[in-house]
Amino acid sequence: MVTLIDRTPGVSETVRPRHPEKAAKPDTPRLAKPAWLRVRAGGSKAYAETHTIVKENGLHTVCQEAGCPNIGECWEKRHATMMIMGAICTRACAFCNVATGLPHALDAAEPQRVADAVARLGLEHVVVTSVDRDDLADGGARHFAETITAIRRAHPSATIEVLTPDFLRKEGALEIVIEARPDVFNHNLETVPGLYPRIRPGARYFHSLRLLQRAKELDPEVFTKSGIMVGLGETRDEVLQELDDMRSANVDFLTIGQYLQPTLKHAEVKRYVEPAEFDDLKTIGKAKGFLLVASSPLTRSSYHAGDDFVQLREARRAQLRSA
């Protein structure tokens, strides 16, 4: 059972709605989940240890804040996706379960705490993401860069993937992040452009696409990555056109997963896409020239990210050998 509107402690002793902008909205329909979307809850010793490390370092994870269905599997492998700059987002996307509101001030000690947790977990590939911070002049780009630098010092062997906001109207922000030399630059397009007004109203499709293209221009060696959800009402032709758009922007790695409705106040699932259709999209993506495509109902941006990075790096080496 998913709580319709759960509560998150604010700065003061009062509590506020997690999604105040959705509280007055009518409930949306909920489709019954098919069998292939059943997941096992975590409860192992390794899961508990991961939870303890995250808690002791005072960190947020997208695994928890976004209600990721894969948290049990990932945390049992001691894999956690760090979410920096707090747990309150300035955007109110219709698909997202992260809390919305006015964020707290940045914590200057957070980059080092993230680095310490990465070292304690022994992560060989770490994914760092964040809420949108439209309230900051650089959108949080400097905080991303400081986190990358701290991880490099604390755990030099780790490869680093950043999943950033769009830095809309934040001139120079992307350059700050790329200058810190992440191994993977990820920014999710999330859905097809025709659905942006309903699903991702605070973003702009072609700005996000250009962000990915610009990252590759700034550092041709960085792997670029983007992901979309299906089941929101998009058509097959719209999805295929989006794949072409990504390839035109030189995106290396594509992820495709099923949208899951966090609460009855969020956008509804229009349909559950069959696993065979995900397999078909993976084949098409590879044919279009992506170095790697992860496509399944439970695929998420950071799901199996470490294993995927190994494959991604080998795919580039094979491409260079055959050139």
C-alpha angles and dihedrals in degrees: 000000000000119000111239096220116002124191131247124193112248132206092282129044091272122095124227134198113273089226107024092168090059099042095093096042119109117253116267123222118268122214118213111254117247122236094259091065096060113117134187119245118237121250108140128121091254090052090053092048091052090050090050094051092049092048096045091052092050093238136152123221129200085223089071103028096049094039094238112199091217097059093107094054096041098045091049085061090047090247115141129167109226117224111201134194095043135293100276119091127205091215128073106208114181093231102045129096096196111116118263127217144074108333126224122252116281116272108230091201094055098089091058092046090052090050091049091051092048090053093047091049090048092226115182091189121029129190118207119190135161147198117264110272105194087158092070123082092230097031089243096300094135090051090054090050092049090050092051090050093048092050091050089055097044099041110015096178094059120103114221130221121186123200103195138186118252095263088221110194091359103124113207095008096115091050091056092054096044092047088062087063107232114187092228128028111200129183119164121224085197098194144005118291094249090063097048096097090056103031107027104018097161094057136070119224099214092044089056091047091050090048089060092046092048092051089059091047091053093048117014089189096060116098111234121210138181138173142203137197123225129203096061096107100280121144125235091246091053091052093049091049090051090053088054090049091053093049089050086056090050095245109174104195129040127193123192123185142162117268111237120198111237097198140351088263093062129081111293126246105250093193143345110242116227117243090241090061090053089052089051092051090050091055091048092048092052090049090053090058108262111151089222136008125192109191126165138114092266098039113129130173096264099029108125087349094154095052090043091053091056089052092045093053092048091048090056092048090050090049092052092047091054095045 
